[in-house]
Amino acid sequence: MKKRKLKELIEQGEGYFVEFKEQIGVGLDKEMVAFANASGGKIVIGVADNGKIIGCTTDNMMRSKIQDIANNCDPRIAIHIETVRCEGVKLLVVSVDESFDKPVGDLGVGP
């Protein structure tokens, strides 16, 4: 995702296809499941609910945690993780695909 497109997405705010998370934590699995059961969407990690860009850790361990959450849903959720630099900090953009094997449920195995 290009930086300009991400900025536009953040400026539009949260909605049916976009959620912000300051960091990985409780609820990420439920947001992934909601998007997978609907039409898909994007979770931007490193952005507060009010749209303030704060940044986040983007190392392989963090990316692995996100992928583990998606893999531990039932059935597994297809996601794509991108690191994007925006306003001098790094953000993670998790694109969640719509599932064709609905309903998707979480197994309560978040971090």
Secondary structure, 3 states (H helix, E strand, C coil): CCHHHHHHHHHHCCECCEEEECCCCCCHHHHHHHHHHCCCEEEEECECCCCCECCCCCCHHHHHHHHHHHHCCECCCCEEEEEEEECCEEEEEEEECCCCCCCCECCCCCC
